[in-house]
Amino acid sequence: MKKTLLLVLAIVLCLGLIAGCSSANNDDTAQSNGTIEMVYVNWAEGVAMTNLAAVILEDKMNYEVNMTMADVAPTFTSLADGDSDVFMDAWLPNTHKNYMEEYKDDIETLGVNYTGCALGFVVPTYVDVDSIADLKGKESEFDGKIIGIDAGAGMMGQAQTAIDELGLDMDLVASGEAGMITTLDKAYNNKENIVVTGWKPHWMFGKYDLKVLTDEDEFFGSSEEIRTVARKGFTEDYPEVAEFLGKFEMDDEHLSSLELAIENSDNDPKDVAREWMSDNEDYVNAWLK
């Protein structure tokens, strides 16, 4: 009788352990609807929107999100190869036109997340030039340099075309966004002349008094919009996420406030985006209806 009782207890304990393990596995599965691989370029608007989308996916839609920073060229390559799922900073129809045409069979567009972009040569308002053509003959006043961003960015090619076609005696210096901002900040504080490659939306227009030089020849194209793009087949694999990202669109006021919050904080951008989301629940929830 004693042996039988011990055997029964052992069986009950084993069954309990199996049920517990099964329940834990089910709980783990329930916690995530899948993993989304997001890639972004280290540009202010891309950092802001990607981190915000990531915390929405994690906190409100039960997805895991991995974020990878890369330059523009490998970003599009990773989408085309299926190594990444989503990129939220495709400037079209001009800046990233070549990449979209090259990978048109391997990339799909989910939606427009920002309209009314402006990009080109940017100077402080105290600088006595108003158009790109005004730079001709004044190159020495800018030390013969135009401070650019990363070499693979589409606007760097457009900038070089403007320099070549106008015959400007200036070198285009690739320095990345952070390097460009650092150089701009130093020149601005010293009231020195400087030309940088810049764009809106960007928090620097809120921090500094700047102007985009008139581009009569449309070297930088006409007005653009920012689109969210994904690898081919993403909508079929993650229809719920694709629908959300298709509705994700920010206006100047909200995007600028998010960009500045991230720029002015020492915390992780994801934590800042999470706090911003909490303060703007109604705005965010409209994308989830």
N, C-alpha and C positions, 0 to 999 in steps of 0.2 A: 504493500500500500504506500509506504514511504517513497519507494523508487518511482512508483507511478505518479505520485503527487509532484515529485521533483521534475519528472519528464514533462508533465503538463505545464508547470511553471516555466520551464525552459522554452517550451514551444510558444507560450504566450509572450514571453519577453522577446523572442526572435521576431514574432509577428509584429510586435509593437515597434521594434527597431526598423523593420522593413517599411511599415506604414509611415513612421516618422521621416525616414529618408525620402520616401516617395512624396510626402507632403512638402518637404523642404525643396525638393527638385521642382515640384509644381509651382511653389511660391517664387522660386528663382526665375522660372519661365514666365510667370505672370508679371514679373517686374519689368520685363523688357519686351517690346514688340519687334526688336531688331536693332542693328547698329548702322548708323548713318555716317559715312566718311565725308566730311566737309573739308574743302581745301580753300585757302584764301591767300591773297597777296597782302603784304603789310602796308596797306593804305587805310587811312582813317575810316572811311565809310565802310570798307569791306570788313575791317576788324569789328566795327560797331554792329553791323547787321548780322554778321556770321555768329558772333557771340550771343546776340539776342535770340536769333533763330535756334541756336543750340540749347539755350536754357528753356525755351518754350517746348522744344521737342523732348527734353529730359523731364521737366517738371509737370508739363500739362498733357503730354502725349505718350509718356512711358517708353521712350526710345533712348538708347545709348548713343552718344555722339563722340566721334574722334575728330579733332581739328588739326589740320596740317598746314603750316605756312610754306609757301613756295614762291618763286618768281613767276611771271606771267606765262612764259613759254612752257615750262614743265607743268604748270597748272592745267593748261589745255591738253597737254599730252597725257596727263594722268586721267583726265576725264575720258578722252578718246580711247585709252587703253583699258578703261574700266577699273583702274586702281582707286579712283575717287568717285564719289557719287554726285556732289553738288558744289557749284561755285556761284557766289552771289554778287559778283562784281564785274560782269561782262559789259563793257562800254560799247554801245552800238548805236547807229550803224557804221561808225567810222573807226574808232580807236582799235577795236579788236576784230575788225572786218576780216583781215587776212587769216587769223586763227579760226574764225567761224567758217570761212570758206574752205580752209584746208581740212577741217574735221567735220564738215557738215553732215556726213553720213554716220557719225559716231556720237553726236551731241544733240540733245533736245532742249528746247527752251520751255521753261516752266511759267515765266511771267515777268512783268516789269515791276521792279521794286522802287525805282526813283526816276522822276522825269525832270527836264529842265536843267540838264548838266551844262557846265561851261568849262572849257579847258583851253590852255594856250600859254603864252608868255605872261607872267605876272610880275608886277613891280609895286613897291610902296607908292601910296598916293602922292608923296612929296617928290617923286621922280618926275622930271620934266619931259616925259614922252607919253604919248597916248595911243600909238599904234605900233605894230611890228615894224612897219616901214620907217618910223621915226628913229629906229636904232641905227640906221645907215648913217655913217659919218660920226657917230657918237660912241663907237665901240670902245674907245680908250677910257671913256667915263665909267665903264663897267669892267675894267681890267681885261677886256677882250674875252669875257667868259659868260656863259649862260649855265646856271647851275640846274642840272636835271635830276631825274630820279633813277631807278634801276634801268640798266641798259636794254633789257628785253621788253620794256613797256612800249606799247604802240605809239604813245605820244612822243617818245624819244625819236622815232623814225620821222614823225611829222615835223618835229622841231628841227631835225637835221635838214629836211627838205626846205623848210623856210629859210634857214641859214644859207644853204647852197643857192637857192633860186634868187634870193635878194642880194647875194654876194656880200653877206655880212662877214667882216673880219673878226669872227668870234668862235671860240671853241665850246662845244657842248660837253659839259663835265658830268659824267654819270656818278651819282653819289648815293642813290637810294632816297626814299622819302625822309628818313630820319636825318640823313646828312644834309639834304636840301633844307630842311627846317632849321637845323642848327646854324647853317651858314646864313640863312635869311634872318634868324633871330639876332645874330651878332651884327650884321649889317644894319638892320632896322634900328637897333638900340644905339648905334653910332651914327645914324642918319646918313649912311653911305648908299650910293647907288648900287642896285643889284637887280638882276633879272633871273627868275626861276621858272621852271615848268610847273604849272599849278593847275588846280581844277576845283570846281564846286560840284558836289558838296565837300567841304573840308573845314575843320574847326579853325584853321589859320585865318580865315576871313573874319572870324569873330574875335580873334586875339589881336590881329594887326589890321591897320587901315591899308587895304590893298586894292589894286584894280587889274583886271584882265585887259591886256592890250588889244585894241581893235584889230581884227584879222580880215582885212578887205579881200584878200586872195583866198580865204578859207583853207589855209594850210592845215588847220586843225578840224576842218569840216564844219558842218552846220550843227545845230543843237542836237545833243545826244540824250540817251536814256540808259539807265543801268538795268540789266536783265539778270535774272537767276537762270542758270543753265545747269544741265545734268548730263550724266552719261546716258547713252542710248539704252532704252529699256527700263530706266528708273521709274517712270510713271507706272509701268505695268507691275514692277516689283513692289513699289511702295505708293499705291494710289492715294492713301490718306495723307502722307507727307507731301506728295506732289501737289495735292489740292491746297494744303496749307501754304506751301511756298509760293504757289500761284497767286494767292490772295495777299501775301506779305508785300506791302507797299508803304513807304514812309514819306511824309512831307518834310519840308525844310525845318519847321519848328521842332518836330520830334527827333529827327535825325541829328540836328545840330546839338540838341540838349544831350542826347546819348553820347555823341562824339566827345563833347566837352567834359561830360561826366567821367568818361574813360581817361581822357587826356589829363584831367586834373587830379586823378586818384592814383595812389600808390598800390592799390589792391589789384588783384587779378581782373582783367577785363570781363571775365565770365561772372565774377562776383558783382561787379559794377552793373553789368547787364541784368543780372537777377534782381538787384535792388531797383533798377530803373523799371523793370517789368512790374514789380510789385506796386510802384508808384503810378503806373499807367495801365492798370488792369483792363479798363474798358477799351482802350485803344488797341491793346494786344488781343483781347478776346474776340474782337470783330473779325480777326483773321481765322478764327477757329469755328465760326458758325457754319 
